[in-house]
Amino acid sequence: MTLRNILLGATMLCAATAPAYAFAQDSAPADDAAAPADNYGGEIIVTASKRSQTLQDTPVAVSVATAADLENSAIRDLIDLQSSVPSLRVSQLQSSANTNFVIRGFGNGANNAGIEPSVGVFIDGVYRSRSAAQIGDLPNVERIEVLRGPQSTLFGKNASAGVISIITQKPQFDFGGSIEASYGNYDAVVVKGDITGPISDTIAFSLGGNFNRNDGYARDLYLDTDVNDRNRWGVRGQLLFEPSDALSIRLIGDYDKIDENCCIAGNVVAGPTVDITDFLVGGPSVDRENPFSYDVYNNFLSENRIENYGGSAQIDYDLGNMALTSITAYREVRSFANQDSDFTAADLIGRKSDDVAIDTFTQEVRLASDFDGPVNFLVGGYYFNEKIDQKNQLFFGDDFRDYGNALIQKASGGALDVATLEGTLGALEGDPTKYLGTFFHVGDGMDEAYKLKNTSWSLFGTVDFEITDRLTFTAGANYTQDRKRFSTDVVSTDTFSAVDLDSPAYTPFREALLIGGGVDPATAAYLAANPTIVLPDGSSANPLAGLKAFQFLPPFLNVPNAVEPGKTHDNDLSWSARLAYELTDTVNVYATYATGFKASSINLSRDSRPLASDLPAIDAAGLTTPNLAAGSRFAGPEESEVYEIGLKGQWSVAAANVAVFKQSIKGFQSNVFNGTGFELVNAERQSTWGVEFDGSVRPVRGLNLTLAVTWLDPKYDSFTNSSFGDISGTQPSTIPELSAAMGATYTHEFDGGNRAIFHVDYLYESPTRLVDGLQGFPDGFSDQFKREVNQLNASFTFALNNGLELGVWGRNLTNAHYLTTIFPAVAQSGSVSGYPSQPRTYGVTGRFKF
């Protein structure tokens, strides 16, 4: 019998996390957005430990956002959620399928299907392995839980930085439902609805749907159209079978689709290439150094099409003093993106498409005890099987030949141009016509195909020992085996990138250029014959060396080959130990040590290159391709650990949670864009000291005040091989030292049960550098680019006692602007691009619950 047949369950049940103000929410059921104002102080149930516990009794750093929280703050998706959870950052990158999740400053996983995330995202206990499967809107969300810090003991695969768990409402045996419609600026329309009820005494159903569209908040002045639109919809159906008090079976099927134009990049620094692109289009090619105008210039509209669908079956069986749970799931993601990735009106990149298919099967089984004695346990197993089939294309556009010609002329001081190079290099190889018309030819570029198969399994368990009625010791462990096999089939048709400018055949050409540059003939002859020599000033002896920067797409050495097998095999034992003590009936404290694990990630992109240590063997095997450079095929695993102490208190009118921690990751997988591609490397060690506070107080009836603060002191303890050299001892970028989310909700109940609900919340993030460095720019140049966040959101809802609710809402009401990410402009040395934050949005909402 195979392991796949033995392991029946799915490894990621309901993880726990919550927005900062969840601690101040009423204790009414999570789906009751209009809970009466006098319920404060009740229990919020979470499943952070894969057992149902109150938030107060869960000795884990966890935040919870209820349905009421989401409604009050007009939170539509996980990107909006960060405005309520200071420890969470969500970044939308170049497409709808590329979203990065960061908790406590740790996280990665976007921009490459082979890079798995450090923050695990789960929906109804099912792991969503890539961001394309995570960002769709969901109907009828019950709560969102955010677990901070390594969660590998119970959640296993890829939870080395934390977990985000979305829990939707189960079908109910009482008939009910809701319908919601919202209209806002940018012609935004959001419609959501759900219905639930009994089919029989033992079977209940629910059906939900959502639709979300807007015209886009940016304008493409070159194409004369709105861009950065939103267009997505989804459906979700559930069946709940409860044939007896002991057995429950929950079946879920869902489908969602995204078809939108995303994501604009503004010009942050206009380098010398902007004059070239302006000349090519006969006018402005970018809005120079004005990323917050939301005016862009592209020569074709970007496409983002995502289909995400699948199903799961959760079986819960009560054995008396034990409970058996199985979660089985199968999911498919189909993602296509094609982007004008040079972000100019010039037709430089005629096509940059990524077509990805991901099929995932997961299975978890676990057994949890509920003994009266001092010892209880949870044991389980998890199986993961995923296949990725990816096809990419990168082709030069109509303007790239003229653009390349201008670059070569500028780099050579006017001595060279494309036609001269084509004729001269061909003649020196014995065929003057060999290269004519081929350099930077329209339609040339790269055809790419990648395959990845990942199989992983783990065994996990925890044991709780009640030393006294108030003191509990918990130990847990998770052993994981992870295997990956990958292959590439990449063909470069970029003729110029295949030319070896150090070739002996070009010695006469190099000699003539050196003499023309004033070098004496004897020295010129020697240097021309030895072009790889480095001169005392650090420059190359080869006068053609400056042209190597324009060999953007060199021939690709495919994997597997005689030297590189295209395989990784990782295993790890993660473990945790915790003491939890109930000081009083209202105050608990805990101390935790835990480790986490994330397996190797694979570089499924044209930037995949052999390790430097493999180059000699590749050369000996006769596999070397022209201009083959070292890089990385994959990044090794991440190993994280955390030391944490915490306090949780809940009283009749207030609640407070505090966590103090030291968290670190060995082998942090860094994926940095250098202007033409991504460099995937491991940082030896990154660490963060931190303090988190979540608190709430209700000073008077109906008024609920909340505050969540996160202070972080991050550092690269050791990062010697970064894309910017040795940056050990520096502070990592994008991690604010101080983040704070504060909110206030006031509910006034009128005679007859009608209510008016006022809500306001504010997010602050202290200034932080946007990048660790920018390739092609001097050291310290990137320090001038910082992000500071000041976001104000508010809503007002009038809720009638018949279930009808009418409201107005606004997000980023002060229209604060900041850059979320910056990067070297694609193939445009000296220029910097960046993604601007979303502008102010506002609208009206009508909702009816029955």
RODO-564111 format. One record per residue (C-alpha): residue in one letter; x, y, z. Coordinates in steps of 0.2 Angstrom, whole numbers, plus 5000, padded with zeros to 4 digits. Layout:
N
AXYZ ...
END
This chain:
850
M500050005000 T500750174995 L501050325007 R499750414996 N498450295001 I498950285019 L498850475022 L497050525021 G497050705027 A497550875021 T498850965030 M498251135033 L496651145043 C496051305050 A497551415054 A497251555065 T497551735063 A496651905065 P496652095062 A497252205075 Y495552255081 A494852075082 F495152075100 A493952215103 Q492552135093 D490952085100 S490751895104 A489351865093 P489551735079 A490851785066 D489551805052 D488451925062 A489052095056 A487752185066 A488052105083 P487252195097 A488352315106 D488252235123 N489052065119 Y490852125123 G491952005132 G491351845124 E492351705116 I493151715099 I493451535093 V495051495083 T495951345077 A497751395077 S498251235086 K497151125074 R495951115089 S494451235093 Q495051355107 T494551525112 L495751665107 Q496151695125 D496651515128 T497751495112 P499551515117 V500051575099 A500351745092 V498751755081 S497651895074 V495851865069 A494751965057 T492951925058 A491551955045 A491052115054 D492852175053 L492952145035 E491352235031 N491652385042 S493352415034 A492752375016 I494152245015 R493852154998 D495352034998 L497051995006 I497852144999 D496652255009 L496852145025 Q498652215029 S497852385034 S497152295049 V498652175053 P500252275056 S501352125056 L500652075038 R501252155022 V500452105005 S501252164989 Q500452164972 L501852154959 Q501852154940 S500352044938 S498751984946 A499651814948 N501051884958 T500751934976 N501951924990 F501451895008 V502651945022 I502451915041 R503551995054 G504752045039 F504951875032 G504151815016 N504451774998 G503751674984 A503151784970 N503751814952 N504251634949 A503151474950 G504551374956 I504751474972 E503651424985 P503051544998 S503651565016 V501951615022 G500651475019 V498951525014 F497451405018 I495651415013 D494551305023 G496051195028 V496651175010 Y498451235006 R498451364991 S500251334985 R500451494974 S499851674974 A498751644959 A497751524969 Q497551644984 I497051814979 G495251784972 D493751864982 L492751744993 P490951744997 N490351725015 V491951735024 E491751685043 R493451745048 I495351765043 E496651705055 V498451755054 L499751655064 R501351745066 G503051655067 P503551475061 Q502051355060 S502951205053 T502551085068 L500751075063 F500651155046 G502251075039 K502551135021 N503051315018 A502551395034 S504251445040 A503651635042 G501851615046 V500151565041 I498551645034 S496951545035 I495351595028 I493751505035 T492151515026 Q490451485034 K489851305035 P488151265028 Q486751285040 F485251185044 D484251345046 F483751435030 G484651605028 G485851705017 S486351875012 I486551984996 E487652134995 A487952264981 S489252404982 Y489552544969 G491152654970 N492252774961 Y493152714945 D491452634941 A491752504954 V490352364956 V490452234969 V489052104971 K489151954983 G487851834989 D487551674998 I486151555003 T486151415015 G484851295021 P484351115024 I484050985010 S483550855023 D483650825042 T485450765039 I486050865024 A486251055022 F486951155008 S487651325004 L487951424988 G488951584986 G489451694972 N490451854970 F490751984956 N492052124957 R492452244943 N493052424940 D493652524926 G495452554933 Y496252694942 A497652734930 R497552804912 D498652744898 L498952904888 Y499752824873 L498352694871 D497052814877 T496152694889 D495952664907 V497052524915 N497352434931 D495552374930 R494752244941 N493752104933 R493451944943 W492051834949 G491851664957 V490651534964 R490751414979 G489551274983 Q489551164999 L488651015005 L488650965024 F488150785028 E487850745047 P487050575047 S487450555065 D488050655080 A489750575077 L490050595059 S490150755048 I490650765030 R490950935022 L491150945003 I491751104994 G491851144976 D492351314969 Y492851404953 D493451584951 K494151684937 I495151844934 D495251934918 E495952104920 N497352224916 C498652244929 C499852314935 I500552484930 A502252534934 G502752724935 N504352804931 V505352844947 V507052894939 A507152944921 G508852884915 P509752924899 T508752784889 V507152894891 D507853014878 I507952864866 T506252794869 D505452964868 F506352984851 L505752814845 V503952854848 G504053044843 G503453104860 P503353054878 S503652874881 V503452884900 D502853014913 R504553064919 E504853044937 N502953054942 P502352884947 F500852954956 S500053034941 Y499352864937 D499752914919 V500752784910 Y501252754892 N501252574885 N501152514867 F499952364871 L498752324885 S499352194898 E498352034900 N498051944916 R496951784915 I496751664930 E495651514932 N495751434949 Y494651284953 G494551134964 G493651034977 S493950964995 A493150845006 Q493350855025 I492750705036 D492650725055 Y492250575065 D491950585084 L492650425092 G492150475110 N493750535118 M494650555101 A494150635085 L494750585068 T494950715054 S495350695035 I495450835022 T495750785004 A495850914991 Y496250934972 R496551094964 E497051164947 V497651344943 R497851404925 S498651574924 F499151674909 A499951844908 N500651954894 Q501352124899 D502252274891 S503652244903 D504752384897 F503352504904 T503652624890 A502652674874 A504152614863 D503852434857 L505452364865 I504752204873 G503452144860 R502852004871 K503251944888 S502051804892 D501951674906 D500751534904 V500751424919 A499751264924 I499751204942 D498951044948 T498951004966 F498350854977 T498450864996 Q497950745009 E497950755028 V497350635042 R497550675060 L496850605076 A496650715092 S496250655109 D495050735122 F495450645138 D494950695155 G496750665161 P498250775161 V498950705144 N498150745127 F498950725110 L498650755091 V499550655078 G499350655059 G500150635042 Y500150745026 Y500450715008 F500750844994 N500950814976 E501050954963 K501450964945 I501951134936 D501951154917 Q502551324912 K502851404895 N503551584893 Q503951694878 L504951844878 F505151924860 F505852094854 G504652224848 D504652324832 D505752464840 F507052354849 R508252354834 D508352544833 Y508452544852 G509852424853 N510752524839 A510552684849 L511252594865 I512752534855 Q513152704848 K513052784865 A514152654873 S515452664859 G515452854858 G514752844840 A516152724834 L514952574832 D513252534827 V512252384823 A512552374805 T514452394807 L514452254820 E513452134809 G514552164794 T516252164803 L515952014814 G515251914800 A516651954788 L517951904802 E517051734803 G517151714784 D515351764779 P515051954778 T513151914776 K513051794791 Y512351924803 L511552054792 G509852104799 T509951984813 F510452084829 F508952134839 H507752074826 V505952094829 G505151924835 D506751854841 G507051824860 M506651664870 D505451524869 E505351434887 A504651284894 Y504851214911 K504151064921 L504251034940 K503550894950 N503550904969 T503150764980 S503150794999 W502550705014 S502650735033 L502150655050 F501750775064 G501150775081 T500950875098 V500750815116 D499950925129 F500450885147 E499450975161 I500750995175 T499451075186 D497751145183 R498551305177 L500151255169 T500251155153 F501851095143 T501651065125 A502950975113 G502750955095 A503750885080 N503550875061 Y504650765050 T504550815032 Q505250735016 D505250845000 R505750794983 K505750894967 R506150854949 F506250984936 S506751004918 T506951154905 D506751174887 V507351344883 V507851414866 S508651584863 T508451664846 D509351824851 T510751814838 F511851954846 S511751874863 A512551714856 V514051814849 D515651784859 L516451954859 D518051874866 S518251764852 P520051754843 A519151784827 Y518851964832 T520652004837 P520952114822 F519352214826 R519752234844 E521552284839 A520952424827 L519752494840 L521152504853 I522352584841 G520852704836 G520652744854 G522452794856 V523352634862 D525052604855 P525052464842 A526152344852 T525052354867 A523452354857 A524052194848 Y524352114865 L522752164873 A521752114858 A522451944858 N522051934877 P520352014879 T519951934896 I521352034905 V520752154918 L521752314917 P522452404933 D520952524933 G519752374934 S519152394916 S519252254903 A520552244890 N519252204877 P518552364869 L516952274865 A516652224883 G515452364885 L514252284873 K514052134883 A512752224894 F511652214878 Q511752034876 F510152014886 L509651834881 P511151724880 P510951544874 F510251434888 L511051274895 N509551154898 V509251044913 P509450894916 N511150874908 A512650764911 V513150874926 E511550944933 P510250814937 G508750934940 K508350864957 T508250914975 H507950814990 D507650895007 N507150825024 D506950915040 L506350885058 S505451045065 W504951045083 S504251155096 A504051175115 R502951285125 L502451325142 A500751405145 Y500251465162 E498551535167 L498951675179 T497151715183 D495451675175 T495751815163 V497651825160 N498751685152 V500551695148 Y501651575138 A503451545132 T503851455116 Y505351395106 A504951335088 T505751295072 G505151305054 F505651235037 K505351275019 A506051165006 S507151214991 S506451324978 I506751304959 N507151444947 L505951414933 S506451564923 R507651614909 D508751674923 S509151494929 R511051474928 P512251334934 L513051354950 A514851424949 S515551264956 D514751164942 L515551274928 P517151174927 A516251004925 I515051084912 D516551144902 A517450974904 A515850884898 G515850994882 L514151074887 T514651254888 T513651374878 P514151544872 N514151674886 L513651554899 A513751634916 A513551564934 G511951594944 S510751474952 R509551334947 F508851334964 A508951404981 G509251284996 P507951265010 E507551395024 E507651345042 S506851465054 E506751475073 V505851585085 Y505951625104 E504351705110 I503551755126 G501751815127 L500351875137 K498451865134 G497151955144 Q495351975142 W494152065154 S492352125153 V492852295145 A494552265138 A495752145130 A497652145128 N498952035120 V500852055120 A502151955111 V504051985112 F505051875101 K506751845092 Q506451765075 S507751715062 I507951615046 K509451525040 G509551515021 F508251645017 Q507751634999 S508051804991 N507451834973 V508052004967 F507652094950 N509252164942 G508552244927 T508552104915 G508051954926 F507951884944 E509351824955 L508851684967 V510051664981 N510151614999 A510551735013 E511551645026 R510551715040 Q509151855043 S508451895060 T507252005069 W506852065086 G505152115089 V503652165100 E501852155095 F500352225105 D498552205102 G497352285113 S495552345114 V494452435126 R492652485128 P492552635138 V490652665136 R489252555130 G489352545111 L491152615108 N492552495104 L494352565103 T495752455096 L497552475094 A498852355087 V500752395086 T502252305079 W504052355082 L505352265073 D507252275073 P507752165057 K509552135052 Y510452025039 D511651935051 S512551865036 F512251895017 T513851885009 N513251834991 S511851954988 S511552034972 F512352194979 G513852114987 D514152085005 I512752165014 S512952075031 G512452185046 T511252295036 Q509452315039 P508352225026 S507252335015 T505352345015 I505252305034 P504652455044 E505252475061 L503552535068 S501852485062 A500252535070 A498452505066 M497152585077 G495252595075 A493652645083 T491852575081 Y490352655088 T488652565088 H487152665093 E485552565095 F483852655092 D482252605100 G481552455089 G483252375086 N483852485072 R485752525073 A486952655067 I488752595065 F490252715063 H491952645060 V493652725057 D495352645056 Y497052705053 L498752615047 Y500452695050 E502052625044 S503752715048 P504852755033 T505852615027 R506952585012 L506152504997 V507552394991 D509252334997 G510052404982 L509852444964 Q511052354951 G511852474940 F511852624952 P513152674965 D513052604983 G511852704993 F510852774979 S509352664983 D509352735001 Q508452894995 F506852794990 K505852755006 R504052705009 E502952785023 V501152725025 N499752835032 Q498052755027 L496452815034 N494852705031 A493052745037 S491252685035 F489552715041 T488152585041 F486352605045 A485652425050 L483752405050 N483052265061 N482352185046 G484052135040 L484252275028 E485952375029 L486452535020 G488152615021 V489452725014 W491352685015 G493052755010 R494852685009 N496352785009 L495352945012 T496753055013 N497352994996 A499152955003 H500352904990 Y501852784992 L502852664981 T502652484986 T504152424976 I505452494965 F506652404953 P507852444939 A506852484923 V506852334911 A508352344899 Q508452534902 S510052564912 G509952714923 S508052714925 V507052654939 S505252604939 G504052574953 Y502252514958 P501252654966 S499952624980 Q498152634976 P497252804977 R495752844987 T494252744984 Y492452764991 G490752704988 V489052654994 T488452475000 G486752395002 R486652225011 F485152115016 K485351975027 F483951845029 
END
